[in-house]
């Protein structure tokens, strides 16, 4: 084996011994402190959400935290799976589910940052 290849293999073996593989479910999903969650930010357990259904305060949620199983409690809908969705995707889902209340056109989901709490 060539000396350069031997060195590369040794570095990879020694460097790999101290590496830790973290699954997506183990990593923190929270945005960095002081950062605004972007439109592509995926909601995760521990995130705090505010759900506003315009002109329907009885269907709105002032503040809720995403449970460890990825769900939130939404009035009239019960437990809703939110983890893995963007705020836009969650808005669309809630809007579709609330059609019977004719509130589906004006649903907003906001992921709160530390400064907003």
ZIRA-V84151 format. One record per residue. N is the residue number from 1. BURIAL is 1 if it has 16 or more other ideal C-beta (glycine too) atoms within 10 Angstrom, else 0. Layout:
[[N & BURIAL] [N & BURIAL]]
//
This chain:
[[1 & 0] [2 & 0] [3 & 0] [4 & 0] [5 & 0] [6 & 0] [7 & 0] [8 & 0] [9 & 0] [10 & 0] [11 & 0] [12 & 0] [13 & 0] [14 & 0] [15 & 0] [16 & 0] [17 & 0] [18 & 0] [19 & 0] [20 & 0] [21 & 0] [22 & 0] [23 & 0] [24 & 0] [25 & 0] [26 & 0] [27 & 0] [28 & 0] [29 & 1] [30 & 1] [31 & 0] [32 & 0] [33 & 0] [34 & 0] [35 & 0] [36 & 0] [37 & 1] [38 & 0] [39 & 0] [40 & 0] [41 & 1] [42 & 1] [43 & 1] [44 & 1] [45 & 1] [46 & 0] [47 & 1] [48 & 1] [49 & 1] [50 & 1] [51 & 1] [52 & 1] [53 & 1] [54 & 0] [55 & 0] [56 & 1] [57 & 0] [58 & 0] [59 & 1] [60 & 1] [61 & 1] [62 & 0] [63 & 0] [64 & 1] [65 & 0] [66 & 1] [67 & 0] [68 & 0] [69 & 0] [70 & 1] [71 & 1] [72 & 1] [73 & 0] [74 & 1] [75 & 0] [76 & 0] [77 & 0] [78 & 0] [79 & 0] [80 & 1] [81 & 0] [82 & 1] [83 & 1] [84 & 0] [85 & 1] [86 & 1] [87 & 1] [88 & 0] [89 & 0] [90 & 1] [91 & 1] [92 & 0] [93 & 1] [94 & 1] [95 & 1] [96 & 0] [97 & 1] [98 & 1] [99 & 0] [100 & 0] [101 & 0] [102 & 0] [103 & 1] [104 & 1] [105 & 0] [106 & 0] [107 & 1] [108 & 0] [109 & 1] [110 & 0] [111 & 1] [112 & 0] [113 & 1] [114 & 0] [115 & 0] [116 & 0] [117 & 0]]
//
